[in-house]
Amino acid sequence: MLFTINRSNDCPYKMSFNRLMKKYKLVDQQVKRLSNGSDTNEDSSVITEDSSSIGEFSATSSRLLNVGEEDCMAGLRQYIAEEGIQMSEQRLFRFANFHHFDLEKAKDAVDENRNNAFLDLEMHGELRGQFVNKMLFPLPGLRTKKNNSQVIYTRPSRGNPEDDNMTNILQSLCYVMNDFSQTEQQCRDGIALVSNLEGFKHEHFDELEWRQFSIALQGTLVPTKVNSVLIVNAPSWFKQDVFKKMRSSMPAKFRRNIHFVSSDKLGDYLMEDYRAYLPHEIAHGYRSDSLGDY
């Protein structure tokens, strides 16, 4: 499985990934491509959360919490105090919001993710290179019509089938999810994914890796709501064979958020003037490939 080969047993990503993937019964077997990346400087990509940020998040919140939400947050504050868990107000809200302010579910998630390295990713090494390769990157300013979600763009065909692309893709996805979950309103709005499958071939597809990516989109690695997945330019074999097989293992709610669309129908889901934010490589898009701050 990804994050296992050539990584030390105390690698934070390896431990976080294995723990969460084991929960969803994706075990080490029948893997076609395994990670060959070195973890020599792996710890340089992980930071310890500064507890001084606790309490600052509510001051910048976009709206007041309702009674049920405030009760959940109060319960979480009490829980981490009793358990000795250091976690910022922003991160507590993120878990609470993801679990619809169900206190017990949020408490379980906080406990399970107290040492989750994917919540503290920084732009270093292989992660920086992944954004340069432009297999996955954010589209700043673009929003969906429904939910006002921020948008991430992927182009899977840019990966070399012989390389372990999914390791870096998952880290990149989590990095952008974290970046798009900095405020209360961002957490509430969630994100959307536009996946351009132009040029995608059979050799690019690995079933286990795509299952891992699908599970990550459901918030298993970091708690960010993915409200819609828009798949553009999908080859017929992917839609008819691959997705038909994969969808049976997806929760119904997540399945309903996946849409196969033509590029000229993206306006049904994205905000007005969306073309100005789409990369020019996709039909009707005329944004440059510059990643800005990324």
Kinemage of the C-alpha trace (Angstrom):
@kinemage 1
@onewidth
@group {chain A} dominant
@subgroup {mainchain}
@vectorlist {calphas} color= white
{ca met a 1} P 0.000 0.000 0.000
{ca leu a 2} L 1.067 3.580 -0.469
{ca phe a 3} L 3.085 5.217 2.323
{ca thr a 4} L 4.581 1.895 3.373
{ca ile a 5} L 7.590 1.056 1.211
{ca asn a 6} L 10.931 2.740 2.041
{ca arg a 7} L 9.395 4.652 4.945
{ca ser a 8} L 10.465 4.118 8.537
{ca asn a 9} L 7.989 2.705 11.024
{ca asp a 10} L 7.849 6.041 12.847
{ca cys a 11} L 7.107 8.045 9.673
{ca pro a 12} L 4.074 10.184 10.678
{ca tyr a 13} L 2.442 9.876 7.253
{ca lys a 14} L 2.843 6.128 7.235
{ca met a 15} L 1.283 5.772 10.664
{ca ser a 16} L -1.603 8.142 9.910
{ca phe a 17} L -2.307 6.624 6.516
{ca asn a 18} L -2.175 3.006 7.642
{ca arg a 19} L -4.399 3.652 10.642
{ca leu a 20} L -7.100 5.363 8.599
{ca met a 21} L -6.938 3.024 5.614
{ca lys a 22} L -7.110 -0.015 7.913
{ca lys a 23} L -10.376 1.367 9.240
{ca tyr a 24} L -11.763 1.132 5.704
{ca lys a 25} L -10.285 -2.317 5.110
{ca leu a 26} L -7.806 -1.308 2.400
{ca val a 27} L -4.945 -3.600 3.372
{ca asp a 28} L -1.527 -4.384 1.901
{ca gln a 29} L -2.325 -6.730 -0.953
{ca gln a 30} L -2.444 -6.866 -4.733
{ca val a 31} L -0.836 -3.468 -5.208
{ca lys a 32} L 0.575 -2.777 -8.644
{ca arg a 33} L 2.673 0.286 -7.781
{ca leu a 34} L 4.212 1.058 -4.411
{ca ser a 35} L 5.814 4.191 -3.060
{ca asn a 36} L 9.509 4.438 -3.818
{ca gly a 37} L 9.977 7.866 -2.301
{ca ser a 38} L 12.526 8.433 0.410
{ca asp a 39} L 11.429 9.613 3.805
{ca thr a 40} L 14.808 11.068 4.693
{ca asn a 41} L 13.363 14.520 5.349
{ca glu a 42} L 9.790 13.444 5.942
{ca asp a 43} L 9.572 15.056 9.366
{ca ser a 44} L 10.337 18.470 7.847
{ca ser a 45} L 6.844 18.447 6.333
{ca val a 46} L 5.123 18.085 9.684
{ca ile a 47} L 4.638 20.873 12.186
{ca thr a 48} L 3.379 20.791 15.740
{ca glu a 49} L 0.239 22.810 16.116
{ca asp a 50} L 0.683 25.987 18.120
{ca ser a 51} L -1.733 25.856 21.034
{ca ser a 52} L -1.710 29.669 21.147
{ca ser a 53} L -4.168 29.621 18.245
{ca ile a 54} L -6.863 28.199 20.516
{ca gly a 55} L -9.685 30.679 20.909
{ca glu a 56} L -8.743 32.862 17.941
{ca phe a 57} L -10.954 31.147 15.399
{ca ser a 58} L -14.302 32.237 16.854
{ca ala a 59} L -13.290 35.894 16.651
{ca thr a 60} L -13.060 35.649 12.868
{ca ser a 61} L -16.117 33.451 12.380
{ca ser a 62} L -18.514 34.572 9.668
{ca arg a 63} L -21.652 34.045 11.736
{ca leu a 64} L -22.782 33.158 15.220
{ca leu a 65} L -23.189 29.520 16.109
{ca asn a 66} L -26.682 28.285 16.826
{ca val a 67} L -27.479 26.654 20.159
{ca gly a 68} L -26.823 23.097 18.945
{ca glu a 69} L -23.521 24.058 17.346
{ca glu a 70} L -22.338 25.946 20.418
{ca asp a 71} L -23.264 23.004 22.644
{ca cys a 72} L -21.189 20.712 20.440
{ca met a 73} L -18.220 23.076 20.519
{ca ala a 74} L -18.475 23.427 24.296
{ca gly a 75} L -18.528 19.654 24.606
{ca leu a 76} L -15.436 19.333 22.430
{ca arg a 77} L -13.562 21.967 24.448
{ca gln a 78} L -14.361 20.085 27.627
{ca tyr a 79} L -13.364 16.781 26.043
{ca ile a 80} L -9.909 17.888 24.875
{ca ala a 81} L -9.256 19.533 28.252
{ca glu a 82} L -10.082 16.284 30.041
{ca glu a 83} L -8.069 14.166 27.613
{ca gly a 84} L -5.072 16.500 27.442
{ca ile a 85} L -5.416 16.984 23.678
{ca gln a 86} L -3.999 20.195 22.221
{ca met a 87} L -6.183 21.308 19.322
{ca ser a 88} L -7.049 24.763 18.031
{ca glu a 89} L -10.550 26.197 17.987
{ca gln a 90} L -10.400 26.213 14.185
{ca arg a 91} L -9.648 22.515 14.043
{ca leu a 92} L -12.309 21.681 16.611
{ca phe a 93} L -14.875 23.532 14.526
{ca arg a 94} L -13.680 21.733 11.423
{ca phe a 95} L -14.318 18.326 12.981
{ca ala a 96} L -17.623 19.444 14.481
{ca asn a 97} L -18.856 20.853 11.179
{ca phe a 98} L -17.767 17.781 9.218
{ca his a 99} L -19.764 15.564 11.566
{ca his a 100} L -22.827 17.850 11.493
{ca phe a 101} L -22.203 18.947 15.087
{ca asp a 102} L -22.848 15.462 16.418
{ca leu a 103} L -20.809 15.657 19.621
{ca glu a 104} L -20.084 11.948 20.013
{ca lys a 105} L -18.987 11.512 16.398
{ca ala a 106} L -16.867 14.665 16.593
{ca lys a 107} L -15.225 13.487 19.826
{ca asp a 108} L -14.369 10.134 18.245
{ca ala a 109} L -12.884 11.919 15.219
{ca val a 110} L -10.822 14.287 17.377
{ca asp a 111} L -9.447 11.360 19.364
{ca glu a 112} L -8.688 9.337 16.235
{ca asn a 113} L -6.933 12.258 14.533
{ca arg a 114} L -4.972 13.733 17.431
{ca asn a 115} L -1.713 12.681 15.714
{ca asn a 116} L -2.866 12.854 12.090
{ca ala a 117} L 0.131 14.121 10.106
{ca phe a 118} L -2.039 15.025 7.099
{ca leu a 119} L -3.565 17.884 9.077
{ca asp a 120} L -0.172 19.605 9.335
{ca leu a 121} L 1.213 19.343 5.808
{ca glu a 122} L 3.620 22.006 4.599
{ca met a 123} L 4.946 22.787 1.133
{ca his a 124} L 8.219 20.864 1.036
{ca gly a 125} L 10.075 18.460 -1.249
{ca glu a 126} L 7.906 16.028 -3.176
{ca leu a 127} L 4.730 17.915 -2.288
{ca arg a 128} L 6.073 21.073 -3.919
{ca gly a 129} L 7.026 19.046 -6.994
{ca gln a 130} L 3.523 17.620 -7.214
{ca phe a 131} L 2.040 21.091 -7.673
{ca val a 132} L 4.663 21.881 -10.302
{ca asn a 133} L 3.499 18.781 -12.224
{ca lys a 134} L -0.048 20.214 -12.157
{ca met a 135} L -1.831 16.942 -11.594
{ca leu a 136} L -3.856 18.614 -8.847
{ca phe a 137} L -4.139 22.266 -7.890
{ca pro a 138} L -6.713 24.774 -6.593
{ca leu a 139} L -8.632 27.260 -8.741
{ca pro a 140} L -8.647 30.371 -6.513
{ca gly a 141} L -11.753 32.507 -6.843
{ca leu a 142} L -13.896 29.845 -8.502
{ca arg a 143} L -17.032 28.763 -6.643
{ca thr a 144} L -19.940 26.438 -7.264
{ca lys a 145} L -23.491 27.679 -7.680
{ca lys a 146} L -24.724 25.369 -4.950
{ca asn a 147} L -23.023 25.577 -1.538
{ca asn a 148} L -20.569 28.246 -2.767
{ca ser a 149} L -17.800 25.633 -2.572
{ca gln a 150} L -14.204 26.384 -3.555
{ca val a 151} L -12.855 24.303 -6.423
{ca ile a 152} L -9.889 21.977 -6.937
{ca tyr a 153} L -8.788 20.854 -10.416
{ca thr a 154} L -7.157 17.534 -11.331
{ca arg a 155} L -5.618 16.194 -14.541
{ca pro a 156} L -4.755 12.514 -13.826
{ca ser a 157} L -3.285 11.848 -17.279
{ca arg a 158} L -0.282 14.044 -16.407
{ca gly a 159} L 1.085 11.266 -14.231
{ca asn a 160} L 3.630 8.763 -15.454
{ca pro a 161} L 1.984 5.320 -15.139
{ca glu a 162} L 5.317 3.861 -13.994
{ca asp a 163} L 5.600 6.266 -11.068
{ca asp a 164} L 3.821 6.289 -7.732
{ca asn a 165} L 1.681 9.353 -8.352
{ca met a 166} L -1.058 8.677 -5.828
{ca thr a 167} L 1.212 9.145 -2.822
{ca asn a 168} L 1.809 12.762 -3.794
{ca ile a 169} L -1.719 13.272 -5.093
{ca leu a 170} L -3.179 12.366 -1.695
{ca gln a 171} L -0.781 14.708 0.084
{ca ser a 172} L -1.609 17.489 -2.392
{ca leu a 173} L -5.334 16.900 -1.956
{ca cys a 174} L -5.025 17.085 1.828
{ca tyr a 175} L -2.859 20.210 1.609
{ca val a 176} L -5.439 22.078 -0.463
{ca met a 177} L -8.314 20.751 1.675
{ca asn a 178} L -6.536 22.172 4.719
{ca asp a 179} L -5.950 25.472 2.953
{ca phe a 180} L -9.630 25.663 1.982
{ca ser a 181} L -10.754 24.960 5.572
{ca gln a 182} L -9.154 27.881 7.401
{ca thr a 183} L -12.317 29.752 8.349
{ca glu a 184} L -15.734 28.813 9.654
{ca gln a 185} L -17.362 29.797 6.371
{ca gln a 186} L -14.906 27.766 4.316
{ca cys a 187} L -15.646 24.721 6.477
{ca arg a 188} L -19.374 25.210 5.961
{ca asp a 189} L -19.032 25.785 2.192
{ca gly a 190} L -16.863 22.727 1.563
{ca ile a 191} L -15.088 22.076 -1.731
{ca ala a 192} L -15.772 20.743 -5.212
{ca leu a 193} L -13.489 18.799 -7.536
{ca val a 194} L -13.271 19.204 -11.302
{ca ser a 195} L -11.436 16.218 -12.756
{ca asn a 196} L -10.391 16.469 -16.392
{ca leu a 197} L -9.881 12.936 -17.753
{ca glu a 198} L -8.769 14.025 -21.205
{ca gly a 199} L -5.939 11.734 -22.304
{ca phe a 200} L -6.604 9.298 -19.458
{ca lys a 201} L -5.737 5.737 -20.508
{ca his a 202} L -6.025 2.260 -19.027
{ca glu a 203} L -2.390 2.328 -17.947
{ca his a 204} L -3.088 5.365 -15.758
{ca phe a 205} L -5.694 3.455 -13.763
{ca asp a 206} L -5.004 1.413 -10.644
{ca glu a 207} L -8.131 0.249 -8.825
{ca leu a 208} L -6.721 0.336 -5.290
{ca glu a 209} L -5.215 3.779 -5.755
{ca trp a 210} L -8.482 5.174 -7.079
{ca arg a 211} L -10.374 3.617 -4.185
{ca gln a 212} L -7.954 5.346 -1.825
{ca phe a 213} L -8.485 8.650 -3.606
{ca ser a 214} L -12.260 8.172 -3.465
{ca ile a 215} L -12.130 7.480 0.264
{ca ala a 216} L -9.915 10.541 0.814
{ca leu a 217} L -12.563 12.647 -0.970
{ca gln a 218} L -15.024 11.400 1.647
{ca gly a 219} L -12.992 13.076 4.385
{ca thr a 220} L -11.121 10.123 5.840
{ca leu a 221} L -7.663 11.734 5.834
{ca val a 222} L -8.709 15.297 6.689
{ca pro a 223} L -12.226 16.547 7.601
{ca thr a 224} L -13.318 18.628 4.628
{ca lys a 225} L -16.691 18.207 2.956
{ca val a 226} L -16.568 17.467 -0.773
{ca asn a 227} L -19.953 18.606 -2.073
{ca ser a 228} L -19.513 17.715 -5.726
{ca val a 229} L -17.162 15.891 -8.074
{ca leu a 230} L -17.443 16.950 -11.720
{ca ile a 231} L -15.788 14.522 -14.140
{ca val a 232} L -15.094 16.008 -17.564
{ca asn a 233} L -13.926 14.321 -20.773
{ca ala a 234} L -14.204 10.828 -19.313
{ca pro a 235} L -13.382 8.051 -21.791
{ca ser a 236} L -16.258 5.660 -22.371
{ca trp a 237} L -14.404 2.702 -20.833
{ca phe a 238} L -13.962 4.600 -17.557
{ca lys a 239} L -17.612 5.490 -17.194
{ca gln a 240} L -19.035 2.180 -18.369
{ca asp a 241} L -16.587 -0.260 -16.791
{ca val a 242} L -14.493 1.325 -14.053
{ca phe a 243} L -16.925 3.710 -12.425
{ca lys a 244} L -19.794 1.257 -12.630
{ca lys a 245} L -17.689 -1.144 -10.571
{ca met a 246} L -16.379 1.444 -8.122
{ca arg a 247} L -19.688 3.154 -7.411
{ca ser a 248} L -21.105 0.035 -5.755
{ca ser a 249} L -18.656 0.493 -2.872
{ca met a 250} L -19.410 4.216 -2.433
{ca pro a 251} L -21.921 5.562 0.084
{ca ala a 252} L -25.133 6.667 -1.640
{ca lys a 253} L -24.731 10.280 -0.492
{ca phe a 254} L -21.252 10.518 -1.992
{ca arg a 255} L -22.372 8.792 -5.201
{ca arg a 256} L -25.076 11.393 -5.712
{ca asn a 257} L -22.452 14.134 -5.706
{ca ile a 258} L -20.507 12.660 -8.649
{ca his a 259} L -21.484 13.962 -12.072
{ca phe a 260} L -20.166 13.164 -15.541
{ca val a 261} L -20.474 16.364 -17.553
{ca ser a 262} L -19.278 17.832 -20.827
{ca ser a 263} L -17.151 20.952 -20.547
{ca asp a 264} L -19.915 23.131 -21.993
{ca lys a 265} L -22.236 22.033 -19.159
{ca leu a 266} L -19.929 23.042 -16.316
{ca gly a 267} L -21.902 26.271 -16.089
{ca asp a 268} L -24.782 24.239 -14.668
{ca tyr a 269} L -22.660 23.682 -11.557
{ca leu a 270} L -20.152 26.537 -11.431
{ca met a 271} L -20.659 30.244 -10.840
{ca glu a 272} L -21.171 32.838 -13.534
{ca asp a 273} L -17.973 33.727 -15.415
{ca tyr a 274} L -16.515 30.346 -14.404
{ca arg a 275} L -14.600 30.193 -17.694
{ca ala a 276} L -12.227 32.880 -16.441
{ca tyr a 277} L -11.073 30.529 -13.681
{ca leu a 278} L -10.769 27.262 -15.616
{ca pro a 279} L -7.394 26.299 -17.137
{ca his a 280} L -7.200 26.994 -20.864
{ca glu a 281} L -6.485 23.299 -21.490
{ca ile a 282} L -10.155 22.543 -20.851
{ca ala a 283} L -12.707 23.673 -23.439
{ca his a 284} L -14.204 27.096 -22.682
{ca gly a 285} L -11.548 27.833 -20.072
{ca tyr a 286} L -9.096 30.685 -20.534
{ca arg a 287} L -7.140 30.933 -17.306
{ca ser a 288} L -3.360 30.680 -17.479
{ca asp a 289} L -1.618 27.741 -15.817
{ca ser a 290} L -0.040 29.941 -13.153
{ca leu a 291} L -0.561 28.518 -9.654
{ca gly a 292} L -0.050 31.837 -7.900
{ca asp a 293} L 0.817 31.272 -4.239
{ca tyr a 294} L 1.010 27.529 -4.843
